[in-house]
Amino acid sequence: MPAVDLTAELPPATPYDLVGIGLGPFNLSLAALADAVPELHTLFLDAKPEFSWHPGLMVDGATMQVPYLADLVSLVDPTSPWSFLAYLREHDRLFPFYFSEQSHLTRREYEHYCRWAAERLPNCRFASPVRAVSWDAPAQVFRVVLPDGRTVPARNLVLGVGTAPVVPEAFAELHRAGLVHHAEQYLTVRHELSGAADITVVGSGQSGAEVFLDLLRRRGDAAGPRLRWLTRTRAIAPMEYSKLGLEHFTPDYTRYFHALPEEARDRLVPAQWQLYKAASADTLAEIHAALYDRTLGGAAPDAEILPGTEVTAARPGPCGGLELSCRHRETGAEYLLRTDAAVLATGHAARRPALLEPLAEVIDWDEQGRYRVDLDHRVGLWPDVTGGLYVQNAELHTHGVGTPDLGLGAHRAATILNAVAGRPVYRLPARTAWTSFGAPAGASRPTVPAASPLPVPRGLTAFSRPTWPPAVSADL
């Protein structure tokens, strides 16, 4: 879709009610739900020429980790014309999908569905980068600055800029030199691995499991590179997928988590890694089957799995390849590992985009330089700023493990729309889980202060310009 004259769509003096920056699945969900609210003028911008979603990880056969009802709209409005079932109907695929008896889509079909919606939603604009955003105090609007200097006025902003690949410090220099690659670029660099005799995959989440499985399968029956799967976690453990365990991905749990003290939240998230950072049991089963087949007839294994292992340093090898200094975390044993290539399946993390710098002084950062975010996903701002700044998938520290989960995407989008509209344009359920996560009523426990509505007057001393998280240069 070509870039358009954004300022010509409304009179220059008329601000949009909501402008979204970034068009991944979460802001696309917001755009789809906003399409049914004609009194709200919304616009969503992305620098990419068209919708794409982790193209470097579109490995053949990779499936979603959530059921198809976790589409853009269905868990809030199943009658929406932007549902996955509506997409199937338009492509005459309802009967084939029905007979397939699948609940989890392939990643390729999910991306095609999102692309279908993105190309048709009238409030979505690709090839439309944003240079910066600022607050116009006299006009009481945000200014979304385009590359040519023109601005789009907005009463509210929502950041859906996605997350950035995490590169461990041990690999930082090699990554900058292009000697190792993050799994985010796996399909782009896969051909470069074809000549390697020894390949190491680092990280045991879903992307690590998929990369390791793809490398196993690509060797076929012929002799191929020796493969190694290395991870800091104590075991290659499956993602928690029990019915009651999944209730951590409900609005009920989000409300409970948000009301906890900051210190408790910060302790809790790392301990819940198996809820949101592990691999699916199905993928692990496929890896086991592939390894089993490789030893048919008593053949020696040509792959190894090393849990509980941390890479403390990485450097180019003296004769080519890489040298990894490793430490076994439970025994303390240290050793040197030589490999020809490494793929870093080390996850993603929220980032603070460079375009936000003009607003840095009016944002209420916490002591660790993170957004303070209320239950409506609104960032705390200086009280004189009357507009709302909302975030999507940047509030793991305030909203818990459901933050990156697609199953909560539509609910979060509807929550933001209700806040922007000042009324419940979408009815949201009061109870979504069988589990009561907090202590029973009347239990003796320390009083947890209720979360204050935002924006919160905290005084000028509460507003600093932290160096973390660092600004990330990105055209969005």
C-alpha positions in Angstrom: 0.0 0.0 0.0 1.6 3.3 -1.0 2.2 6.2 1.4 -0.7 8.7 1.5 -1.1 12.3 2.4 -2.1 11.7 6.0 -2.9 15.3 6.8 -5.3 15.6 3.9 -7.6 13.0 5.4 -9.0 15.3 8.0 -8.9 19.1 8.3 -5.5 20.0 9.8 -7.1 21.5 12.9 -9.0 18.3 13.6 -7.0 15.8 15.7 -7.5 12.1 15.4 -8.9 10.5 18.5 -6.3 7.8 18.4 -3.1 7.3 16.4 -1.3 4.0 16.6 2.4 3.6 15.8 3.4 0.2 14.6 1.2 -2.4 13.0 2.0 -5.8 14.5 -0.9 -8.1 15.6 -1.7 -6.1 18.7 -2.2 -2.7 17.1 -3.8 -4.5 14.2 -6.3 -5.9 16.7 -7.0 -2.3 17.9 -7.4 -1.1 14.4 -9.9 -3.9 13.6 -12.0 -3.3 16.7 -11.9 0.5 16.2 -13.3 0.0 12.7 -16.7 -0.7 14.3 -16.7 2.5 16.3 -17.5 5.2 13.7 -17.4 8.1 16.1 -13.7 7.5 16.8 -11.3 8.8 14.2 -8.3 6.5 14.3 -5.2 6.0 12.2 -2.4 3.4 12.4 1.0 3.9 10.9 3.9 1.5 10.1 7.1 2.1 8.2 7.1 -1.4 6.6 5.8 -1.6 3.0 3.3 -4.3 4.1 2.3 -6.4 7.0 4.8 -9.0 8.1 5.3 -10.9 11.4 8.6 -12.5 12.3 9.4 -13.5 8.7 12.7 -15.0 9.7 10.9 -17.6 11.9 8.4 -18.8 9.3 9.8 -22.3 9.5 7.8 -24.9 7.6 5.3 -26.5 9.9 5.7 -24.0 12.8 2.3 -23.6 14.6 0.8 -21.0 16.8 0.9 -21.5 20.6 -2.7 -20.2 21.0 -5.9 -21.5 19.5 -7.4 -19.8 16.5 -10.0 -17.9 18.6 -7.0 -15.8 19.7 -7.4 -13.9 16.5 -7.6 -10.1 16.2 -11.2 -9.8 17.5 -13.1 -13.0 18.3 -12.6 -13.0 22.1 -14.2 -9.6 22.3 -16.5 -9.6 19.3 -17.0 -12.9 17.5 -19.4 -11.2 15.0 -16.7 -8.9 13.7 -16.0 -9.0 9.9 -12.3 -9.2 10.8 -12.5 -12.6 12.6 -10.5 -15.6 11.5 -13.7 -17.4 10.5 -14.7 -14.4 8.3 -11.3 -14.7 6.7 -11.9 -18.4 6.0 -15.3 -17.6 4.6 -13.9 -15.0 2.2 -11.4 -17.6 1.0 -13.9 -20.5 0.8 -11.9 -22.4 3.3 -14.5 -23.0 6.0 -15.3 -26.6 5.1 -11.6 -27.6 4.7 -10.8 -26.0 8.0 -13.7 -27.7 9.7 -12.6 -31.1 8.4 -9.0 -30.4 9.4 -10.1 -30.5 13.0 -7.3 -28.2 14.1 -7.4 -25.6 16.8 -3.9 -24.2 16.3 -3.0 -22.5 13.1 0.3 -22.7 11.3 2.2 -19.5 11.7 2.1 -18.9 7.9 -1.7 -19.0 7.9 -1.9 -16.7 10.9 0.3 -14.2 9.2 -1.7 -14.5 5.9 -4.9 -13.8 8.0 -3.3 -10.7 9.5 -2.1 -9.5 6.1 -5.7 -9.9 4.8 -7.1 -7.7 7.5 -4.2 -5.1 7.3 -4.7 -4.7 3.6 -8.4 -4.0 3.9 -8.8 -2.0 7.1 -9.3 1.7 6.1 -7.5 3.0 9.1 -4.2 1.2 8.5 -1.3 2.8 6.5 2.0 1.1 5.6 5.0 2.8 4.1 4.3 5.5 6.6 7.2 6.0 9.0 7.1 8.1 12.1 10.1 10.3 13.0 9.0 11.5 16.5 6.1 12.2 18.7 5.8 15.3 20.9 3.2 17.1 23.1 1.8 20.4 21.9 0.8 22.0 25.2 -1.1 25.0 23.8 -3.2 22.8 21.5 -3.4 20.0 24.1 -2.6 17.3 21.4 0.2 15.0 20.5 2.1 15.8 17.3 3.1 12.7 15.3 6.0 13.9 13.2 6.4 12.5 9.7 9.8 12.3 7.9 9.1 15.4 5.8 8.3 17.5 8.9 4.5 17.5 8.7 2.6 16.5 11.8 -0.5 14.6 12.5 -2.4 15.8 15.6 -3.8 13.1 18.0 -5.6 13.3 21.3 -4.3 9.8 22.2 -1.3 7.6 21.1 -0.8 3.9 21.3 2.6 2.4 20.9 2.7 -1.0 19.2 6.3 -1.0 18.1 7.0 -4.5 19.0 9.9 -6.0 20.9 13.6 -6.1 20.0 15.8 -9.3 19.8 17.8 -9.9 23.0 21.5 -10.6 22.4 23.4 -11.8 25.5 26.4 -9.7 26.5 28.8 -12.6 25.8 27.7 -12.6 22.1 27.3 -8.8 21.7 30.6 -8.2 19.9 30.2 -11.2 17.6 26.7 -10.2 16.8 27.8 -6.7 15.9 30.4 -8.2 13.6 27.9 -10.4 11.9 29.6 -13.6 13.1 26.5 -14.9 14.9 22.8 -14.3 14.2 19.7 -14.0 16.2 17.0 -16.5 15.4 14.8 -13.6 14.2 16.9 -13.8 11.0 17.1 -17.6 10.9 15.5 -18.1 7.5 17.5 -15.3 6.0 20.9 -16.8 7.1 20.0 -20.5 7.0 21.9 -20.9 3.7 25.0 -19.6 5.4 24.9 -22.6 7.8 24.9 -25.2 5.1 28.7 -25.5 5.0 29.1 -25.6 8.8 30.3 -28.9 10.3 29.1 -28.0 13.9 26.2 -25.7 14.7 25.1 -24.5 18.2 21.6 -23.2 19.0 21.5 -21.1 22.1 18.1 -20.8 24.0 15.4 -23.2 24.8 12.2 -21.3 24.1 9.8 -22.0 21.2 12.1 -20.3 18.6 15.1 -22.3 19.8 13.1 -25.5 19.6 11.9 -24.7 16.1 15.4 -23.8 14.8 16.9 -27.0 16.3 14.2 -29.1 14.9 14.5 -27.5 11.4 18.2 -28.1 11.4 17.7 -31.7 12.4 15.2 -32.3 9.6 17.2 -30.6 7.0 20.0 -33.1 7.4 17.8 -35.9 6.3 19.4 -39.3 6.2 22.7 -38.0 5.0 25.5 -37.0 7.3 25.2 -33.4 8.3 26.6 -31.0 10.8 26.9 -31.9 14.4 24.1 -30.1 16.2 24.1 -28.8 19.7 21.3 -27.2 21.8 22.5 -25.2 24.7 20.4 -23.4 27.3 20.8 -21.7 30.7 17.6 -23.3 32.1 17.9 -26.4 34.2 16.0 -28.5 31.8 14.4 -28.5 28.4 10.9 -28.0 29.8 7.6 -27.7 28.0 5.4 -24.7 28.3 2.8 -24.9 31.0 -0.4 -25.8 29.1 -2.8 -27.2 31.6 -6.3 -25.8 31.6 -6.0 -24.1 35.0 -2.4 -23.1 34.3 -3.7 -21.2 31.3 -5.8 -19.0 33.6 -2.7 -16.9 34.1 -3.5 -15.5 30.7 -6.9 -14.1 31.7 -7.9 -10.5 32.6 -8.5 -11.8 36.2 -4.9 -12.7 36.6 -3.8 -9.4 35.0 -5.8 -7.4 37.6 -4.4 -9.5 40.4 -0.8 -9.1 39.2 -1.2 -5.4 38.6 -2.3 -4.8 42.2 0.9 -6.5 43.6 3.7 -4.3 44.9 6.4 -3.6 42.3 9.0 -5.7 44.2 6.7 -8.7 44.2 5.9 -8.4 40.5 9.6 -8.2 39.7 10.3 -11.4 41.6 7.4 -13.2 40.1 7.9 -12.8 36.4 11.3 -14.5 36.1 9.9 -17.4 38.2 7.1 -17.9 35.7 9.3 -18.5 32.7 7.6 -21.8 31.9 4.3 -20.0 31.4 5.5 -17.9 28.6 9.1 -18.6 27.5 9.3 -22.4 27.2 8.7 -24.5 24.1 5.5 -26.4 23.3 5.3 -30.1 24.3 4.4 -31.0 20.7 7.6 -29.4 19.3 9.7 -31.1 22.0 8.1 -34.4 21.1 9.0 -33.9 17.4 12.6 -33.2 18.4 12.7 -36.4 20.4 11.3 -38.4 17.4 13.8 -36.9 15.1 16.7 -37.7 17.4 15.3 -41.2 17.8 15.3 -41.7 14.1 18.9 -40.5 13.8 20.1 -43.4 16.0 18.2 -46.2 14.1 20.2 -49.4 13.9 22.5 -48.3 16.7 24.0 -45.2 14.9 26.0 -42.9 17.1 24.1 -39.7 18.1 25.3 -36.6 16.2 23.4 -34.1 18.3 23.6 -33.1 21.9 21.4 -31.2 24.4 23.1 -29.2 27.2 20.7 -27.6 29.7 21.9 -25.6 32.7 24.8 -24.2 30.7 25.7 -20.6 30.4 28.0 -19.0 27.8 30.2 -16.6 29.7 32.3 -15.4 26.8 32.4 -15.9 23.0 35.2 -15.1 20.5 36.3 -16.0 17.0 38.3 -19.3 17.0 42.0 -19.1 16.1 41.5 -21.5 13.1 38.0 -20.2 12.2 34.6 -20.8 13.7 33.8 -19.8 17.3 35.0 -20.5 20.8 32.5 -20.4 23.6 33.5 -20.3 27.2 30.8 -22.3 29.1 29.9 -22.9 32.7 27.6 -25.6 34.0 25.4 -23.6 36.4 24.7 -26.4 39.0 28.2 -28.0 39.2 30.3 -24.9 38.4 32.3 -26.9 35.9 33.9 -24.7 33.1 34.9 -25.8 29.7 35.6 -24.5 26.2 33.3 -25.4 23.3 34.3 -25.0 19.7 31.6 -24.6 17.0 31.4 -23.4 13.5 28.2 -21.3 13.8 25.8 -20.2 16.5 22.1 -19.2 16.3 20.9 -17.1 19.2 17.3 -18.0 20.1 17.5 -15.8 23.1 14.2 -14.1 22.9 12.9 -10.5 22.7 12.3 -7.7 25.1 10.4 -4.4 25.1 12.2 -1.4 23.9 11.9 2.4 24.2 11.9 3.7 20.6 13.9 6.7 19.7 10.8 8.5 18.4 9.6 8.8 22.0 12.5 11.0 23.1 10.6 14.3 22.8 8.1 12.9 25.4 10.8 11.5 27.8 10.5 14.5 30.2 6.8 14.1 30.7 6.7 10.3 31.2 6.5 8.9 34.7 9.3 6.4 34.6 9.8 4.0 37.5 13.1 3.5 39.3 14.3 1.1 36.6 13.4 3.4 33.8 10.3 1.5 32.8 6.8 2.9 32.0 4.3 3.1 34.9 1.2 1.7 33.3 -2.3 1.6 34.7 -4.9 -1.1 34.2 -6.2 0.6 31.0 -2.6 0.2 29.6 -2.1 4.0 29.8 1.3 5.3 30.7 1.7 7.7 33.5 2.4 11.2 32.3 2.9 14.6 33.8 -0.5 15.9 35.0 -0.5 18.8 32.6 -0.6 16.3 29.6 -4.3 15.7 29.0 -3.7 13.2 26.2 -3.4 9.5 26.7 -0.3 7.5 25.8 -1.0 3.7 25.7 1.3 0.8 25.2 0.9 -2.7 23.8 3.4 -5.4 24.8 5.6 -3.1 26.8 4.0 -3.7 30.2 5.2 -7.2 31.3 6.5 -5.7 34.5 3.1 -4.2 35.4 0.6 -6.6 33.8 2.4 -10.0 34.0 3.0 -13.0 31.7 -0.1 -12.4 29.6 1.4 -9.2 28.2 2.9 -10.8 25.0 0.2 -13.5 24.7 -2.0 -13.1 21.6 -4.9 -14.5 23.6 -5.2 -11.3 25.6 -4.6 -9.0 22.5 -8.3 -8.4 21.7 -9.2 -7.8 25.3 -6.4 -5.3 25.8 -7.4 -3.5 22.5 -11.0 -3.2 23.7 -9.8 -1.9 27.1 -7.9 0.8 25.4 -10.8 1.7 23.1 -13.2 1.9 26.0 -10.7 4.2 27.8 -10.3 6.5 24.8 -14.0 6.6 24.1 -14.8 7.3 27.8 -17.5 4.6 27.7 -17.8 0.8 27.2 -18.0 0.6 23.4 -17.2 -3.1 24.0 -18.7 -5.1 26.9 -15.9 -7.0 28.7 -16.6 -9.8 31.1 -16.2 -9.2 34.9 -15.0 -12.8 35.6 -12.8 -14.8 33.2 -11.1 -17.5 35.4 -12.2 -20.2 37.9 -9.1 -19.4 39.9 -9.1 -16.8 42.6 -5.5 -15.6 42.5 -5.4 -13.5 45.6 -6.0 -14.4 49.3 -9.5 -15.1 50.4 -11.6 -12.2 51.7 -10.9 -11.6 55.3 -7.5 -13.3 55.3 -4.9 -11.7 57.5 -2.2 -10.2 55.3 -0.3 -6.9 54.8 -2.4 -4.3 53.0 -1.5 -3.8 49.4 -2.0 -0.2 48.3 -4.5 0.0 45.5 -3.1 1.2 42.1 -3.8 4.9 41.6 -5.4 6.0 38.4 -3.1 7.6 36.0 -1.8 10.2 35.3 -0.5 10.6 38.8 1.0 13.9 40.1 4.3 12.7 41.4 6.2 16.0 41.4 9.0 17.0 39.1 11.6 14.9 41.0 9.9 11.7 40.0 10.5 12.4 36.3 14.0 11.6 35.3 15.7 10.7 32.0 16.9 7.1 32.8 19.5 5.5 30.6 17.6 2.2 30.7 15.9 1.0 28.7 18.1 2.6 26.0 16.5 4.3 23.0 16.3 2.1 20.0 16.6 3.6 16.6 13.8 2.4 14.5 11.7 3.8 11.7 8.2 2.8 12.6 
